[in-house]
Amino acid sequence: MSSAKLAEKKLRSLSRLLEESGAESLVIVSRGNFLYVTGVDAGGILYMNANTGERIALVPLMEFWKVSEAVEGKMDVYAVSRLAFDEEPDYPLILGTLTDAVSRFAGKDSKIALDGEPSQQLKEKLSGKNFIDMSKEVSLVRRKKMEEEIDLIEKASDITERAVLRASASLREGMTEKELYAELLYSLYREGADGLAFDPIVAFEENASNPHALPGGRKLRRGNAVVIDAGAKSSSYCSDMTRTILFNSPQYRPLLENLISSYYAALDNVRPGSSAKEVDAQARRALSWRRLEKFFIHSLGHGVGVEVHEAPSVSPASDETLLEGDVITIEPGFYIPRKLGMRVENTVLVTEKGGKPLNKLEFFIEI
């Protein structure tokens, strides 16, 4: 399915939200939500009117053609610029800021739904208007992934798996983290990534005790554990996967087995209606078998879509319930300061039958 056809389906979902809200218009100001609808990370604003059926994308001038090509006529696209031109351009141009532009359309509406708290500048431009916060409703639309979205996340996951395997094949004694990082970046694009969901993490042994370690000059030695956390993008959709590779280090097999059992303990509790907090708790209980739970210092997971971190949160503090169509990560890990860090992670689809991993690459990789 083309990006424009996918955008059309998303616009219809948002139109239904707008009708249910009773507002005259919906203004999307969040960068992530604009990306969700258009497939372009342009930092624009989307305006929809329930009465006229208008669908308008307001974008910085430099992003005009990219957005126009992505939506292929499913909405009107206006370039917004503070620069005036001597000759009138052959595309719709609004002089001023994005806020100036949206006020031109929404200024006539008395009741406006927003996907978040309006900025002070927008409040001033649209003073006297009744604003409705629809951020939660828009988030729920994004959480329920359509089949086309799931296919794109699976494609991104497949690319990531092939890249991790390709990079892992280059592992050799004396190799530095930076060298492996470079191999991984090359492999991600070589295997077809459209971009990166995030800056990959590559860490050896004690450096991996920092969950967000930066690659450095640390050299690989026999007996080390290697953590690779990577995610390719496919048509703006993200993947997220972590594998801990045992480099001639059989002594770590019991620890990796415990991590894998923690992952499956959480996965077994993934289903529509499950408490995200309880899914997280199941993973921590499983790590207590080797007293590793105190070294598990981050949330178990998060939602994945056009952004690599989105709703829902799967953590001890979460008050969210899993929904059918959610795509989440399950990523138990432990981090013993200055000694060792290990993590495994899959991206998982919440279905009526339970959790369906979107990754196929085995957890045990030994070299």
ZALUM-284066 format. One record per residue (C-alpha): residue in three letters; y, z, x. Coordinates in Angstrom, 2 decimals, always signed. Example, Ala and Ser with C-alpha at 12.3 -4.5 7.8 and 13.67 -1.06 7.14 Angstrom:
<site residu="ALA" north="-4.50" up="+7.80" east="+12.30"/>
<site residu="SER" north="-1.06" up="+7.14" east="+13.67"/>
END
This chain:
<site residu="MET" north="+0.00" up="+0.00" east="+0.00"/>
<site residu="SER" north="+3.46" up="-0.91" east="+1.30"/>
<site residu="SER" north="+6.05" up="+1.79" east="+2.02"/>
<site residu="ALA" north="+8.16" up="+0.41" east="-0.85"/>
<site residu="LYS" north="+5.34" up="+0.74" east="-3.39"/>
<site residu="LEU" north="+4.65" up="+4.28" east="-2.19"/>
<site residu="ALA" north="+8.38" up="+5.05" east="-2.49"/>
<site residu="GLU" north="+8.29" up="+3.76" east="-6.08"/>
<site residu="LYS" north="+5.50" up="+6.18" east="-7.00"/>
<site residu="LYS" north="+7.42" up="+9.07" east="-5.46"/>
<site residu="LEU" north="+10.62" up="+8.08" east="-7.25"/>
<site residu="ARG" north="+8.75" up="+8.11" east="-10.56"/>
<site residu="SER" north="+7.52" up="+11.65" east="-9.87"/>
<site residu="LEU" north="+11.07" up="+12.77" east="-9.09"/>
<site residu="SER" north="+12.36" up="+11.01" east="-12.23"/>
<site residu="ARG" north="+9.96" up="+13.08" east="-14.32"/>
<site residu="LEU" north="+11.26" up="+16.24" east="-12.63"/>
<site residu="LEU" north="+14.82" up="+15.21" east="-13.38"/>
<site residu="GLU" north="+14.02" up="+14.59" east="-17.06"/>
<site residu="GLU" north="+12.33" up="+17.99" east="-17.36"/>
<site residu="SER" north="+15.30" up="+19.76" east="-15.72"/>
<site residu="GLY" north="+17.82" up="+18.65" east="-18.31"/>
<site residu="ALA" north="+20.26" up="+17.69" east="-15.54"/>
<site residu="GLU" north="+22.12" up="+14.40" east="-15.52"/>
<site residu="SER" north="+21.38" up="+13.64" east="-11.89"/>
<site residu="LEU" north="+19.29" up="+14.69" east="-8.92"/>
<site residu="VAL" north="+20.78" up="+14.75" east="-5.43"/>
<site residu="ILE" north="+18.36" up="+14.91" east="-2.49"/>
<site residu="VAL" north="+20.18" up="+16.28" east="+0.57"/>
<site residu="SER" north="+17.26" up="+17.64" east="+2.62"/>
<site residu="ARG" north="+16.39" up="+15.44" east="+5.60"/>
<site residu="GLY" north="+12.68" up="+16.09" east="+5.04"/>
<site residu="ASN" north="+12.84" up="+15.15" east="+1.37"/>
<site residu="PHE" north="+14.79" up="+11.97" east="+2.14"/>
<site residu="LEU" north="+12.09" up="+11.09" east="+4.67"/>
<site residu="TYR" north="+9.42" up="+11.84" east="+2.06"/>
<site residu="VAL" north="+10.90" up="+9.38" east="-0.44"/>
<site residu="THR" north="+12.00" up="+6.55" east="+1.86"/>
<site residu="GLY" north="+9.61" up="+6.90" east="+4.78"/>
<site residu="VAL" north="+12.60" up="+6.83" east="+7.14"/>
<site residu="ASP" north="+13.97" up="+9.80" east="+9.08"/>
<site residu="ALA" north="+17.56" up="+8.72" east="+8.54"/>
<site residu="GLY" north="+19.31" up="+11.89" east="+7.42"/>
<site residu="GLY" north="+20.67" up="+10.23" east="+4.29"/>
<site residu="ILE" north="+21.25" up="+11.37" east="+0.71"/>
<site residu="LEU" north="+19.43" up="+10.15" east="-2.38"/>
<site residu="TYR" north="+21.13" up="+10.06" east="-5.78"/>
<site residu="MET" north="+19.23" up="+9.54" east="-9.06"/>
<site residu="ASN" north="+20.78" up="+9.46" east="-12.55"/>
<site residu="ALA" north="+18.67" up="+10.22" east="-15.61"/>
<site residu="ASN" north="+20.97" up="+8.39" east="-18.06"/>
<site residu="THR" north="+21.65" up="+5.16" east="-16.19"/>
<site residu="GLY" north="+18.43" up="+4.97" east="-14.19"/>
<site residu="GLU" north="+20.44" up="+4.57" east="-10.97"/>
<site residu="ARG" north="+18.58" up="+5.16" east="-7.70"/>
<site residu="ILE" north="+20.91" up="+5.13" east="-4.74"/>
<site residu="ALA" north="+20.30" up="+5.84" east="-1.06"/>
<site residu="LEU" north="+23.38" up="+6.71" east="+0.99"/>
<site residu="VAL" north="+22.71" up="+6.35" east="+4.70"/>
<site residu="PRO" north="+24.60" up="+6.28" east="+7.99"/>
<site residu="LEU" north="+25.61" up="+2.73" east="+8.88"/>
<site residu="MET" north="+23.20" up="+2.58" east="+11.85"/>
<site residu="GLU" north="+20.26" up="+3.32" east="+9.53"/>
<site residu="PHE" north="+21.17" up="+0.85" east="+6.78"/>
<site residu="TRP" north="+18.83" up="-1.99" east="+7.67"/>
<site residu="LYS" north="+15.90" up="+0.28" east="+8.47"/>
<site residu="VAL" north="+16.10" up="+2.02" east="+5.09"/>
<site residu="SER" north="+16.77" up="-1.23" east="+3.21"/>
<site residu="GLU" north="+13.65" up="-2.82" east="+4.67"/>
<site residu="ALA" north="+11.54" up="+0.28" east="+3.96"/>
<site residu="VAL" north="+12.41" up="+0.56" east="+0.26"/>
<site residu="GLU" north="+12.49" up="-3.20" east="-0.44"/>
<site residu="GLY" north="+14.73" up="-3.08" east="-3.49"/>
<site residu="LYS" north="+13.22" up="+0.02" east="-5.10"/>
<site residu="MET" north="+16.68" up="+1.59" east="-4.84"/>
<site residu="ASP" north="+20.20" up="+0.49" east="-4.00"/>
<site residu="VAL" north="+21.15" up="+1.28" east="-0.41"/>
<site residu="TYR" north="+24.75" up="+1.88" east="+0.70"/>
<site residu="ALA" north="+25.92" up="+2.18" east="+4.28"/>
<site residu="VAL" north="+28.35" up="+5.02" east="+4.88"/>
<site residu="SER" north="+30.78" up="+4.94" east="+7.79"/>
<site residu="ARG" north="+34.12" up="+6.40" east="+8.81"/>
<site residu="LEU" north="+34.89" up="+3.18" east="+10.63"/>
<site residu="ALA" north="+36.84" up="+0.49" east="+8.78"/>
<site residu="PHE" north="+36.24" up="-3.16" east="+9.61"/>
<site residu="ASP" north="+38.78" up="-5.99" east="+9.78"/>
<site residu="GLU" north="+36.44" up="-8.24" east="+7.83"/>
<site residu="GLU" north="+34.40" up="-7.05" east="+4.86"/>
<site residu="PRO" north="+30.72" up="-6.74" east="+5.89"/>
<site residu="ASP" north="+27.95" up="-8.53" east="+3.99"/>
<site residu="TYR" north="+26.35" up="-5.23" east="+2.92"/>
<site residu="PRO" north="+27.49" up="-2.41" east="+0.59"/>
<site residu="LEU" north="+29.76" up="-0.11" east="+2.60"/>
<site residu="ILE" north="+31.41" up="+3.17" east="+1.60"/>
<site residu="LEU" north="+34.11" up="+4.53" east="+3.88"/>
<site residu="GLY" north="+34.03" up="+8.24" east="+4.58"/>
<site residu="THR" north="+31.30" up="+10.85" east="+5.00"/>
<site residu="LEU" north="+27.97" up="+11.15" east="+3.22"/>
<site residu="THR" north="+29.48" up="+13.93" east="+1.10"/>
<site residu="ASP" north="+32.38" up="+11.65" east="+0.15"/>
<site residu="ALA" north="+29.88" up="+8.99" east="-0.83"/>
<site residu="VAL" north="+27.69" up="+11.17" east="-3.04"/>
<site residu="SER" north="+30.74" up="+12.60" east="-4.82"/>
<site residu="ARG" north="+31.67" up="+9.03" east="-5.77"/>
<site residu="PHE" north="+28.50" up="+8.79" east="-7.85"/>
<site residu="ALA" north="+27.84" up="+12.40" east="-8.88"/>
<site residu="GLY" north="+31.49" up="+13.18" east="-9.61"/>
<site residu="LYS" north="+31.09" up="+12.06" east="-13.21"/>
<site residu="ASP" north="+28.07" up="+14.32" east="-13.84"/>
<site residu="SER" north="+28.47" up="+17.84" east="-15.17"/>
<site residu="LYS" north="+24.94" up="+19.12" east="-14.46"/>
<site residu="ILE" north="+23.44" up="+18.25" east="-11.07"/>
<site residu="ALA" north="+19.98" up="+19.14" east="-9.77"/>
<site residu="LEU" north="+19.73" up="+19.65" east="-6.01"/>
<site residu="ASP" north="+16.77" up="+20.07" east="-3.67"/>
<site residu="GLY" north="+18.41" up="+23.09" east="-2.10"/>
<site residu="GLU" north="+21.61" up="+25.10" east="-1.87"/>
<site residu="PRO" north="+24.62" up="+22.73" east="-1.75"/>
<site residu="SER" north="+26.73" up="+22.80" east="+1.38"/>
<site residu="GLN" north="+30.22" up="+24.24" east="+1.15"/>
<site residu="GLN" north="+31.65" up="+20.77" east="+1.64"/>
<site residu="LEU" north="+29.59" up="+19.40" east="-1.28"/>
<site residu="LYS" north="+30.62" up="+22.34" east="-3.48"/>
<site residu="GLU" north="+34.26" up="+21.57" east="-2.79"/>
<site residu="LYS" north="+33.84" up="+17.86" east="-3.48"/>
<site residu="LEU" north="+31.99" up="+18.57" east="-6.73"/>
<site residu="SER" north="+33.86" up="+21.68" east="-7.84"/>
<site residu="GLY" north="+33.36" up="+22.69" east="-11.44"/>
<site residu="LYS" north="+29.87" up="+21.22" east="-11.62"/>
<site residu="ASN" north="+26.79" up="+23.12" east="-12.77"/>
<site residu="PHE" north="+24.21" up="+23.04" east="-9.96"/>
<site residu="ILE" north="+20.47" up="+23.56" east="-10.52"/>
<site residu="ASP" north="+18.24" up="+24.44" east="-7.56"/>
<site residu="MET" north="+15.11" up="+22.29" east="-7.75"/>
<site residu="SER" north="+13.88" up="+22.85" east="-4.22"/>
<site residu="LYS" north="+10.66" up="+24.53" east="-5.36"/>
<site residu="GLU" north="+9.89" up="+21.78" east="-7.87"/>
<site residu="VAL" north="+10.45" up="+19.05" east="-5.27"/>
<site residu="SER" north="+8.26" up="+20.97" east="-2.81"/>
<site residu="LEU" north="+5.44" up="+21.07" east="-5.37"/>
<site residu="VAL" north="+5.66" up="+17.29" east="-5.80"/>
<site residu="ARG" north="+5.36" up="+16.87" east="-2.03"/>
<site residu="ARG" north="+2.42" up="+19.26" east="-1.81"/>
<site residu="LYS" north="+0.20" up="+17.29" east="-4.19"/>
<site residu="LYS" north="-0.73" up="+14.40" east="-1.93"/>
<site residu="MET" north="-1.46" up="+11.02" east="-3.45"/>
<site residu="GLU" north="-4.49" up="+9.05" east="-2.33"/>
<site residu="GLU" north="-2.29" up="+6.75" east="-0.26"/>
<site residu="GLU" north="-0.76" up="+9.72" east="+1.55"/>
<site residu="ILE" north="-4.19" up="+11.19" east="+2.32"/>
<site residu="ASP" north="-5.30" up="+7.83" east="+3.73"/>
<site residu="LEU" north="-2.31" up="+7.77" east="+6.07"/>
<site residu="ILE" north="-2.93" up="+11.36" east="+7.26"/>
<site residu="GLU" north="-6.59" up="+10.45" east="+7.88"/>
<site residu="LYS" north="-5.51" up="+7.38" east="+9.85"/>
<site residu="ALA" north="-3.16" up="+9.51" east="+11.95"/>
<site residu="SER" north="-5.99" up="+12.02" east="+12.48"/>
<site residu="ASP" north="-8.37" up="+9.29" east="+13.65"/>
<site residu="ILE" north="-5.77" up="+8.05" east="+16.14"/>
<site residu="THR" north="-5.29" up="+11.60" east="+17.44"/>
<site residu="GLU" north="-9.02" up="+12.15" east="+17.88"/>
<site residu="ARG" north="-9.50" up="+8.93" east="+19.84"/>
<site residu="ALA" north="-6.51" up="+9.77" east="+22.02"/>
<site residu="VAL" north="-7.78" up="+13.28" east="+22.78"/>
<site residu="LEU" north="-11.19" up="+11.88" east="+23.74"/>
<site residu="ARG" north="-9.59" up="+9.21" east="+25.93"/>
<site residu="ALA" north="-7.35" up="+11.77" east="+27.66"/>
<site residu="SER" north="-10.23" up="+14.23" east="+28.06"/>
<site residu="ALA" north="-12.26" up="+11.60" east="+29.89"/>
<site residu="SER" north="-9.59" up="+11.64" east="+32.63"/>
<site residu="LEU" north="-10.06" up="+15.36" east="+33.37"/>
<site residu="ARG" north="-10.84" up="+16.06" east="+37.02"/>
<site residu="GLU" north="-10.54" up="+19.00" east="+39.35"/>
<site residu="GLY" north="-7.05" up="+19.25" east="+40.85"/>
<site residu="MET" north="-5.41" up="+17.41" east="+37.95"/>
<site residu="THR" north="-2.17" up="+19.04" east="+36.76"/>
<site residu="GLU" north="-1.17" up="+19.83" east="+33.20"/>
<site residu="LYS" north="+1.64" up="+17.29" east="+33.48"/>
<site residu="GLU" north="-0.80" up="+14.59" east="+34.54"/>
<site residu="LEU" north="-3.06" up="+15.30" east="+31.56"/>
<site residu="TYR" north="+0.00" up="+15.39" east="+29.30"/>
<site residu="ALA" north="+1.00" up="+11.93" east="+30.54"/>
<site residu="GLU" north="-2.54" up="+10.63" east="+29.91"/>
<site residu="LEU" north="-2.44" up="+12.08" east="+26.39"/>
<site residu="LEU" north="+0.92" up="+10.47" east="+25.54"/>
<site residu="TYR" north="-0.31" up="+7.10" east="+26.81"/>
<site residu="SER" north="-3.55" up="+7.50" east="+24.85"/>
<site residu="LEU" north="-1.79" up="+8.37" east="+21.59"/>
<site residu="TYR" north="+0.27" up="+5.19" east="+21.66"/>
<site residu="ARG" north="-2.60" up="+3.14" east="+23.09"/>
<site residu="GLU" north="-4.71" up="+4.16" east="+20.09"/>
<site residu="GLY" north="-2.04" up="+3.10" east="+17.60"/>
<site residu="ALA" north="+0.34" up="+6.00" east="+16.95"/>
<site residu="ASP" north="+3.62" up="+5.02" east="+15.28"/>
<site residu="GLY" north="+5.18" up="+8.14" east="+16.75"/>
<site residu="LEU" north="+4.49" up="+11.78" east="+17.52"/>
<site residu="ALA" north="+4.23" up="+14.50" east="+14.88"/>
<site residu="PHE" north="+5.36" up="+16.96" east="+17.58"/>
<site residu="ASP" north="+5.51" up="+17.26" east="+21.35"/>
<site residu="PRO" north="+1.85" up="+17.72" east="+22.39"/>
<site residu="ILE" north="+0.68" up="+20.96" east="+23.99"/>
<site residu="VAL" north="-1.48" up="+20.79" east="+27.12"/>
<site residu="ALA" north="-2.34" up="+24.06" east="+28.85"/>
<site residu="PHE" north="-4.98" up="+25.32" east="+31.27"/>
<site residu="GLU" north="-6.58" up="+28.77" east="+31.27"/>
<site residu="GLU" north="-3.91" up="+31.51" east="+31.60"/>
<site residu="ASN" north="-1.07" up="+29.12" east="+30.69"/>
<site residu="ALA" north="-2.76" up="+28.64" east="+27.31"/>
<site residu="SER" north="-2.10" up="+32.32" east="+26.56"/>
<site residu="ASN" north="+1.33" up="+31.03" east="+25.47"/>
<site residu="PRO" north="+0.63" up="+29.26" east="+22.13"/>
<site residu="HIS" north="+3.54" up="+26.86" east="+22.69"/>
<site residu="ALA" north="+3.07" up="+26.39" east="+26.43"/>
<site residu="LEU" north="+4.90" up="+23.60" east="+28.24"/>
<site residu="PRO" north="+2.88" up="+21.45" east="+30.68"/>
<site residu="GLY" north="+3.52" up="+22.32" east="+34.30"/>
<site residu="GLY" north="+2.11" up="+21.87" east="+37.78"/>
<site residu="ARG" north="-0.86" up="+24.19" east="+37.28"/>
<site residu="LYS" north="-3.97" up="+22.45" east="+38.66"/>
<site residu="LEU" north="-7.31" up="+22.32" east="+36.87"/>
<site residu="ARG" north="-10.17" up="+24.22" east="+38.44"/>
<site residu="ARG" north="-13.82" up="+24.46" east="+37.58"/>
<site residu="GLY" north="-14.45" up="+27.24" east="+35.12"/>
<site residu="ASN" north="-11.19" up="+26.65" east="+33.23"/>
<site residu="ALA" north="-10.56" up="+26.21" east="+29.52"/>
<site residu="VAL" north="-8.21" up="+23.38" east="+28.52"/>
<site residu="VAL" north="-6.20" up="+23.50" east="+25.26"/>
<site residu="ILE" north="-4.93" up="+20.21" east="+23.80"/>
<site residu="ASP" north="-2.85" up="+20.34" east="+20.60"/>
<site residu="ALA" north="-1.70" up="+16.88" east="+19.49"/>
<site residu="GLY" north="-0.69" up="+14.89" east="+16.44"/>
<site residu="ALA" north="-0.06" up="+11.20" east="+15.96"/>
<site residu="LYS" north="+2.06" up="+9.73" east="+13.19"/>
<site residu="SER" north="+0.98" up="+6.84" east="+10.99"/>
<site residu="SER" north="+3.70" up="+5.27" east="+8.80"/>
<site residu="SER" north="+5.71" up="+8.53" east="+8.95"/>
<site residu="TYR" north="+2.69" up="+10.74" east="+8.05"/>
<site residu="CYS" north="+1.62" up="+13.43" east="+10.52"/>
<site residu="SER" north="-1.63" up="+14.75" east="+11.87"/>
<site residu="ASP" north="-2.25" up="+18.01" east="+13.73"/>
<site residu="MET" north="-5.39" up="+18.87" east="+15.70"/>
<site residu="THR" north="-6.32" up="+21.26" east="+18.52"/>
<site residu="ARG" north="-9.40" up="+21.28" east="+20.72"/>
<site residu="THR" north="-10.31" up="+23.67" east="+23.52"/>
<site residu="ILE" north="-12.26" up="+21.82" east="+26.20"/>
<site residu="LEU" north="-14.60" up="+23.73" east="+28.50"/>
<site residu="PHE" north="-14.28" up="+22.31" east="+32.01"/>
<site residu="ASN" north="-17.50" up="+23.48" east="+33.66"/>
<site residu="SER" north="-16.91" up="+26.86" east="+32.00"/>
<site residu="PRO" north="-20.07" up="+27.88" east="+30.08"/>
<site residu="GLN" north="-18.95" up="+31.52" east="+30.23"/>
<site residu="TYR" north="-16.46" up="+30.74" east="+27.46"/>
<site residu="ARG" north="-19.00" up="+29.36" east="+24.98"/>
<site residu="PRO" north="-19.34" up="+32.69" east="+23.09"/>
<site residu="LEU" north="-15.56" up="+32.90" east="+22.70"/>
<site residu="LEU" north="-15.31" up="+29.33" east="+21.46"/>
<site residu="GLU" north="-18.21" up="+29.96" east="+19.06"/>
<site residu="ASN" north="-16.32" up="+32.94" east="+17.64"/>
<site residu="LEU" north="-13.22" up="+30.78" east="+17.12"/>
<site residu="ILE" north="-15.30" up="+28.15" east="+15.34"/>
<site residu="SER" north="-16.88" up="+30.79" east="+13.10"/>
<site residu="SER" north="-13.38" up="+32.02" east="+12.29"/>
<site residu="TYR" north="-12.39" up="+28.48" east="+11.29"/>
<site residu="TYR" north="-15.40" up="+28.15" east="+8.98"/>
<site residu="ALA" north="-14.81" up="+31.59" east="+7.46"/>
<site residu="ALA" north="-11.37" up="+30.37" east="+6.41"/>
<site residu="LEU" north="-12.60" up="+26.93" east="+5.34"/>
<site residu="ASP" north="-15.21" up="+28.49" east="+3.05"/>
<site residu="ASN" north="-12.39" up="+30.15" east="+1.11"/>
<site residu="VAL" north="-10.24" up="+27.04" east="+0.70"/>
<site residu="ARG" north="-10.12" up="+25.88" east="-2.93"/>
<site residu="PRO" north="-7.50" up="+25.46" east="-5.66"/>
<site residu="GLY" north="-6.29" up="+28.89" east="-6.77"/>
<site residu="SER" north="-7.18" up="+30.65" east="-3.50"/>
<site residu="SER" north="-4.60" up="+33.00" east="-2.06"/>
<site residu="ALA" north="-3.22" up="+31.56" east="+1.19"/>
<site residu="LYS" north="-2.93" up="+35.13" east="+2.47"/>
<site residu="GLU" north="-6.65" up="+35.76" east="+1.83"/>
<site residu="VAL" north="-7.68" up="+32.54" east="+3.60"/>
<site residu="ASP" north="-5.73" up="+33.77" east="+6.63"/>
<site residu="ALA" north="-7.38" up="+37.22" east="+6.34"/>
<site residu="GLN" north="-10.89" up="+35.72" east="+6.37"/>
<site residu="ALA" north="-10.21" up="+34.04" east="+9.71"/>
<site residu="ARG" north="-8.94" up="+37.29" east="+11.22"/>
<site residu="ARG" north="-11.96" up="+39.24" east="+10.00"/>
<site residu="ALA" north="-14.27" up="+36.77" east="+11.71"/>
<site residu="LEU" north="-12.40" up="+37.20" east="+15.01"/>
<site residu="SER" north="-12.93" up="+40.96" east="+14.88"/>
<site residu="TRP" north="-16.58" up="+40.37" east="+15.82"/>
<site residu="ARG" north="-15.49" up="+40.12" east="+19.47"/>
<site residu="ARG" north="-12.35" up="+42.19" east="+18.97"/>
<site residu="LEU" north="-10.15" up="+39.13" east="+19.31"/>
<site residu="GLU" north="-8.16" up="+39.62" east="+16.11"/>
<site residu="LYS" north="-5.40" up="+41.56" east="+17.89"/>
<site residu="PHE" north="-4.81" up="+38.52" east="+20.10"/>
<site residu="PHE" north="-4.40" up="+36.19" east="+17.11"/>
<site residu="ILE" north="-0.61" up="+36.24" east="+17.04"/>
<site residu="HIS" north="+0.41" up="+33.43" east="+14.69"/>
<site residu="SER" north="-0.22" up="+32.19" east="+11.16"/>
<site residu="LEU" north="-3.52" up="+30.52" east="+10.40"/>
<site residu="GLY" north="-1.94" up="+27.33" east="+9.13"/>
<site residu="HIS" north="+0.69" up="+25.32" east="+7.33"/>
<site residu="GLY" north="+1.08" up="+22.27" east="+5.16"/>
<site residu="VAL" north="+1.13" up="+18.78" east="+6.69"/>
<site residu="GLY" north="+2.68" up="+15.57" east="+5.36"/>
<site residu="VAL" north="+5.70" up="+13.56" east="+6.47"/>
<site residu="GLU" north="+6.67" up="+16.74" east="+8.32"/>
<site residu="VAL" north="+4.16" up="+18.50" east="+10.51"/>
<site residu="HIS" north="+5.22" up="+21.89" east="+9.15"/>
<site residu="GLU" north="+5.73" up="+22.02" east="+5.40"/>
<site residu="ALA" north="+4.58" up="+24.04" east="+2.41"/>
<site residu="PRO" north="+2.36" up="+25.93" east="+1.90"/>
<site residu="SER" north="+2.32" up="+28.62" east="+4.57"/>
<site residu="VAL" north="-1.13" up="+30.08" east="+5.28"/>
<site residu="SER" north="-0.25" up="+33.44" east="+6.79"/>
<site residu="PRO" north="-0.50" up="+37.21" east="+6.26"/>
<site residu="ALA" north="+2.96" up="+37.15" east="+4.69"/>
<site residu="SER" north="+2.36" up="+34.19" east="+2.37"/>
<site residu="ASP" north="+2.61" up="+34.67" east="-1.39"/>
<site residu="GLU" north="+1.50" up="+31.10" east="-2.12"/>
<site residu="THR" north="-1.62" up="+29.86" east="-3.87"/>
<site residu="LEU" north="-3.47" up="+26.78" east="-2.69"/>
<site residu="LEU" north="-3.26" up="+23.76" east="-4.98"/>
<site residu="GLU" north="-5.49" up="+20.73" east="-5.34"/>
<site residu="GLY" north="-3.93" up="+18.01" east="-3.21"/>
<site residu="ASP" north="-2.55" up="+20.37" east="-0.56"/>
<site residu="VAL" north="-3.14" up="+19.28" east="+3.03"/>
<site residu="ILE" north="-3.13" up="+22.28" east="+5.36"/>
<site residu="THR" north="-4.13" up="+23.20" east="+8.88"/>
<site residu="ILE" north="-6.66" up="+25.86" east="+9.82"/>
<site residu="GLU" north="-5.99" up="+26.87" east="+13.42"/>
<site residu="PRO" north="-7.39" up="+30.21" east="+14.59"/>
<site residu="GLY" north="-6.68" up="+31.14" east="+18.18"/>
<site residu="PHE" north="-6.45" up="+34.05" east="+20.57"/>
<site residu="TYR" north="-4.05" up="+34.63" east="+23.45"/>
<site residu="ILE" north="-4.76" up="+37.25" east="+26.10"/>
<site residu="PRO" north="-1.50" up="+37.59" east="+28.07"/>
<site residu="ARG" north="-1.58" up="+35.95" east="+31.52"/>
<site residu="LYS" north="-5.37" up="+35.53" east="+31.32"/>
<site residu="LEU" north="-6.62" up="+33.09" east="+28.71"/>
<site residu="GLY" north="-5.74" up="+31.29" east="+25.49"/>
<site residu="MET" north="-7.99" up="+29.24" east="+23.20"/>
<site residu="ARG" north="-7.48" up="+27.55" east="+19.82"/>
<site residu="VAL" north="-9.27" up="+25.16" east="+17.46"/>
<site residu="GLU" north="-7.61" up="+23.33" east="+14.60"/>
<site residu="ASN" north="-8.39" up="+20.84" east="+11.88"/>
<site residu="THR" north="-6.30" up="+19.36" east="+9.09"/>
<site residu="VAL" north="-7.93" up="+20.08" east="+5.72"/>
<site residu="LEU" north="-7.51" up="+18.61" east="+2.22"/>
<site residu="VAL" north="-7.77" up="+21.04" east="-0.71"/>
<site residu="THR" north="-10.03" up="+19.47" east="-3.35"/>
<site residu="GLU" north="-11.56" up="+20.78" east="-6.57"/>
<site residu="LYS" north="-14.82" up="+21.27" east="-4.64"/>
<site residu="GLY" north="-13.21" up="+23.14" east="-1.74"/>
<site residu="GLY" north="-11.75" up="+22.30" east="+1.66"/>
<site residu="LYS" north="-12.42" up="+18.83" east="+3.06"/>
<site residu="PRO" north="-11.68" up="+18.48" east="+6.80"/>
<site residu="LEU" north="-9.82" up="+15.28" east="+7.61"/>
<site residu="ASN" north="-10.92" up="+15.53" east="+11.26"/>
<site residu="LYS" north="-14.34" up="+14.40" east="+12.44"/>
<site residu="LEU" north="-14.22" up="+15.24" east="+16.15"/>
<site residu="GLU" north="-16.62" up="+18.04" east="+17.05"/>
<site residu="PHE" north="-15.23" up="+21.35" east="+18.25"/>
<site residu="PHE" north="-17.48" up="+21.66" east="+21.29"/>
<site residu="ILE" north="-16.26" up="+19.41" east="+24.10"/>
<site residu="GLU" north="-17.71" up="+20.31" east="+27.49"/>
<site residu="ILE" north="-17.09" up="+18.46" east="+30.73"/>
END
